[in-house]
Amino acid sequence: MSQNITILIVDDHPVVRRGLHGLIASEPGFVVLDEAEDGVEAVEKARVLQPDVIVLDLMMPRKDGLEAINEIKQENPKARILILTSFAEDDKVFPAIKAGAQGYLLKDSSPNMLLQAIRDVYRGQSSLHPTIARKLIHELKQPPDLPPADEPLTEREVETLKLIAQGLSNQEIAQNLGIGEGTVRFHVSNILSKLHLANRTQAALYALQEGLASLD
């Protein structure tokens, strides 16, 4: 990569933090800026350090991960957050994704899966543990709270959605479709608006639900 990816590690267990620090810092192109032991520290250090990716646990003292996500995203909507937790319960998963986390991994994930997830989230793509993806697909099958789209996706928007689900960046989608990056951003905005989705992660899950992509 042309530049280093800077990372903030947030977990209330010192052994976990040190293990993650050692793993991530040993990967070329990755720089661990600091560690935080709870949500309060996470918000403060995210504000000061402005890391490229925040690797965040959910269950922590003083301020839990969900509260931290909400505060961090309020201060910096562009913050990229990867959840790394032991919990796959619906009441943890759905609020975290809706709050704006781009990735959600379980702690039984392999080291390589974690490192790749950090790269994906850094590029603005989604990264979901297969168990979490399946849960979210089920959730997306429920009727939305918002009214249905006034108009269907255009053919080009469907093409764009398929490429989002494949994990492609806006630049890669532009190259693939032979259009400008600005046009891709316009299509992505339309897709999210029409489908009443919050971010690319939810768009990718919608594509999975509709059979436009697969988990394999």
Buried (B, 14 or more C-beta within 10 A) or exposed (E): EEEEBBBBBBBBEEEBBEBBBEBBEEBEEBBBBBBBBBBBBBBEBBEEBEBBBBBBBBEBEEBBBBBBBBBBBEEEEEBBBBBBBEBBEEEBBBBBBBBBBBBBBBBEBEEEBBBBBBBBBBBBBBBBBEBBBBBBBEBBEEEEEEEEEEEEBEEBBBBBBBBBBBBBBBEBBBEBBEBEBEBBEBBBEBBBEBBBBEBBBBBBBBBBBBEBBEEE
